[in-house]
Amino acid sequence: MWSIHSLWFEVSIVSTIFALGHILMGHFEERTPRLRKFIKFVCFLVLVLCLSVWAGRQVALSFLGFMFLPLLYVHGVYLPRKGINGWTGEPKERYYEFRKWDKNIFK
């Protein structure tokens, strides 16, 4: 009945990664438009599914694993160089300036 040998397995993995990302880190994307978040999810899902179909599951899952390297670089190296804590996004003023968001959150 249940099989991991279908594309639904990749869909569930990508969906789980995005859900956990939004649950744990979504407060850093508070001003990102919902449509942009949705398009990002769909494009990433299509990319992983295409990789799985044309290059194989191992390539698609390896791609997912390698996508954590830029995440670690940005949060561990790039943001601290800008004076922003990579895990808490503080100070908020610098983070908002980095994202080019308006610093006045009550407008």
One Martini backbone bead per residue (centre of mass of N, CA, C, O) as a GRO file, in nm:
protein
  107
    1MET     BB    1   0.061   0.059  -0.026
    2TRP     BB    2   0.326   0.175   0.063
    3SER     BB    3   0.556   0.397  -0.119
    4ILE     BB    4   0.895   0.517  -0.205
    5HIS     BB    5   0.863   0.469  -0.542
    6SER     BB    6   0.771   0.774  -0.566
    7LEU     BB    7   0.719   1.116  -0.605
    8TRP     BB    8   0.585   1.157  -0.322
    9PHE     BB    9   0.841   1.145  -0.156
   10GLU     BB   10   0.962   1.415  -0.253
   11VAL     BB   11   0.723   1.589  -0.176
   12SER     BB   12   0.738   1.529   0.129
   13ILE     BB   13   1.023   1.633   0.181
   14VAL     BB   14   0.992   1.923   0.079
   15SER     BB   15   0.746   1.994   0.255
   16THR     BB   16   0.884   1.946   0.527
   17ILE     BB   17   1.110   2.149   0.500
   18PHE     BB   18   0.926   2.397   0.461
   19ALA     BB   19   0.759   2.369   0.718
   20LEU     BB   20   0.993   2.383   0.920
   21GLY     BB   21   1.103   2.653   0.820
   22HIS     BB   22   0.840   2.817   0.887
   23ILE     BB   23   0.818   2.745   1.185
   24LEU     BB   24   1.121   2.822   1.279
   25MET     BB   25   1.182   3.085   1.047
   26GLY     BB   26   0.928   3.274   0.968
   27HIS     BB   27   0.992   3.544   1.135
   28PHE     BB   28   1.208   3.638   0.905
   29GLU     BB   29   0.944   3.652   0.680
   30GLU     BB   30   0.719   3.874   0.750
   31ARG     BB   31   0.764   4.065   0.465
   32THR     BB   32   0.706   3.843   0.277
   33PRO     BB   33   0.538   3.755   0.026
   34ARG     BB   34   0.328   3.494  -0.027
   35LEU     BB   35   0.375   3.450  -0.329
   36ARG     BB   36   0.681   3.414  -0.310
   37LYS     BB   37   0.676   3.165  -0.129
   38PHE     BB   38   0.510   2.987  -0.321
   39ILE     BB   39   0.698   3.001  -0.569
   40LYS     BB   40   0.943   2.882  -0.431
   41PHE     BB   41   0.820   2.608  -0.367
   42VAL     BB   42   0.736   2.522  -0.653
   43CYS     BB   43   1.014   2.546  -0.790
   44PHE     BB   44   1.162   2.349  -0.602
   45LEU     BB   45   0.979   2.105  -0.653
   46VAL     BB   46   1.019   2.086  -0.959
   47LEU     BB   47   1.324   2.050  -0.952
   48VAL     BB   48   1.330   1.786  -0.788
   49LEU     BB   49   1.146   1.622  -0.977
   50CYS     BB   50   1.319   1.648  -1.231
   51LEU     BB   51   1.571   1.519  -1.114
   52SER     BB   52   1.436   1.246  -1.046
   53VAL     BB   53   1.347   1.170  -1.334
   54TRP     BB   54   1.627   1.235  -1.506
   55ALA     BB   55   1.866   1.155  -1.269
   56GLY     BB   56   1.747   1.072  -0.999
   57ARG     BB   57   1.712   1.030  -0.664
   58GLN     BB   58   2.004   1.075  -0.568
   59VAL     BB   59   2.034   1.355  -0.694
   60ALA     BB   60   1.795   1.494  -0.555
   61LEU     BB   61   1.889   1.437  -0.258
   62SER     BB   62   2.165   1.568  -0.289
   63PHE     BB   63   2.062   1.847  -0.352
   64LEU     BB   64   1.921   1.886  -0.080
   65GLY     BB   65   2.181   1.859   0.087
   66PHE     BB   66   2.345   2.093  -0.059
   67MET     BB   67   2.139   2.328   0.027
   68PHE     BB   68   2.269   2.359   0.322
   69LEU     BB   69   2.532   2.512   0.262
   70PRO     BB   70   2.428   2.801   0.205
   71LEU     BB   71   2.285   2.826   0.474
   72LEU     BB   72   2.540   2.805   0.651
   73TYR     BB   73   2.690   3.043   0.526
   74VAL     BB   74   2.490   3.271   0.577
   75HIS     BB   75   2.453   3.216   0.895
   76GLY     BB   76   2.777   3.176   0.970
   77VAL     BB   77   2.911   3.427   0.783
   78TYR     BB   78   2.760   3.663   0.636
   79LEU     BB   79   2.587   3.789   0.864
   80PRO     BB   80   2.817   3.840   1.075
   81ARG     BB   81   2.968   4.043   0.885
   82LYS     BB   82   2.702   4.243   0.910
   83GLY     BB   83   2.607   4.224   1.226
   84ILE     BB   84   2.435   3.948   1.225
   85ASN     BB   85   2.254   3.717   1.365
   86GLY     BB   86   2.198   3.403   1.215
   87TRP     BB   87   1.961   3.300   1.436
   88THR     BB   88   1.803   3.588   1.533
   89GLY     BB   89   1.829   3.871   1.371
   90GLU     BB   90   2.032   4.043   1.535
   91PRO     BB   91   1.966   4.333   1.483
   92LYS     BB   92   1.678   4.444   1.341
   93GLU     BB   93   1.784   4.691   1.189
   94ARG     BB   94   1.996   4.540   1.018
   95TYR     BB   95   1.809   4.328   0.895
   96TYR     BB   96   1.616   4.527   0.755
   97GLU     BB   97   1.836   4.662   0.587
   98PHE     BB   98   1.930   4.405   0.441
   99ARG     BB   99   1.622   4.353   0.325
  100LYS     BB  100   1.488   4.634   0.258
  101TRP     BB  101   1.321   4.729   0.500
  102ASP     BB  102   1.113   4.883   0.696
  103LYS     BB  103   1.173   4.981   1.028
  104ASN     BB  104   0.872   5.055   1.054
  105ILE     BB  105   0.640   4.822   1.180
  106PHE     BB  106   0.374   5.039   1.225
  107LYS     BB  107   0.270   5.117   0.920
   0.00000   0.00000   0.00000
